[in-house]
Amino acid sequence: MNNHQESTFHPLGNFFKPSLGLVKTKFKEIVKWAKIEFLSSFIFIQRPHLIFVFYIRQS
């Protein structure tokens, strides 16, 4: 097969691409949320006084 011919499964790739894009986007959002939740809980458990000082400085 040369570069000018499309494979048999080429139309299937076009069919699945939009759905995969949405799945990847949602997965990235979930991963970011999970990292933020983990880090905030970890910092709060290890050093609660740092959170308190940070909260006072923001006010």
CYANA upper distance limits for C-alpha pairs under 8 A (distance plus 0.5 A):
  1 MET  CA      5 GLN  CA      6.89
  6 GLU  CA     10 HIS  CA      6.82
  9 PHE  CA     13 GLY  CA      7.11
 10 HIS  CA     14 ASN  CA      7.23
 11 PRO  CA     15 PHE  CA      6.84
 12 LEU  CA     16 PHE  CA      6.86
 13 GLY  CA     17 LYS  CA      6.68
 14 ASN  CA     18 PRO  CA      8.29
 16 PHE  CA     20 LEU  CA      6.73
 17 LYS  CA     21 GLY  CA      6.71
 18 PRO  CA     22 LEU  CA      7.11
 19 SER  CA     23 VAL  CA      6.87
 20 LEU  CA     24 LYS  CA      6.58
 21 GLY  CA     25 THR  CA      6.72
 22 LEU  CA     26 LYS  CA      6.74
 23 VAL  CA     27 PHE  CA      6.55
 24 LYS  CA     28 LYS  CA      6.67
 25 THR  CA     29 GLU  CA      6.86
 26 LYS  CA     30 ILE  CA      6.70
 27 PHE  CA     31 VAL  CA      6.63
 28 LYS  CA     32 LYS  CA      6.67
 29 GLU  CA     33 TRP  CA      6.67
 30 ILE  CA     34 ALA  CA      6.55
 31 VAL  CA     35 LYS  CA      6.66
 32 LYS  CA     36 ILE  CA      6.74
 33 TRP  CA     37 GLU  CA      6.61
 34 ALA  CA     38 PHE  CA      6.53
 35 LYS  CA     39 LEU  CA      6.53
 36 ILE  CA     40 SER  CA      6.50
 37 GLU  CA     41 SER  CA      6.60
 38 PHE  CA     42 PHE  CA      6.46
 39 LEU  CA     43 ILE  CA      6.52
 40 SER  CA     44 PHE  CA      6.55
 41 SER  CA     45 ILE  CA      6.63
 42 PHE  CA     46 GLN  CA      6.65
 43 ILE  CA     47 ARG  CA      6.13
 43 ILE  CA     48 PRO  CA      7.55
 43 ILE  CA     51 ILE  CA      8.47
 44 PHE  CA     48 PRO  CA      5.23
 44 PHE  CA     51 ILE  CA      7.22
 47 ARG  CA     51 ILE  CA      7.75
 48 PRO  CA     52 PHE  CA      7.05
 49 HIS  CA     53 VAL  CA      6.73
 50 LEU  CA     54 PHE  CA      6.58
 51 ILE  CA     55 TYR  CA      6.59
 52 PHE  CA     56 ILE  CA      6.82
 53 VAL  CA     57 ARG  CA      6.79
 54 PHE  CA     58 GLN  CA      6.89
 55 TYR  CA     59 SER  CA      7.15
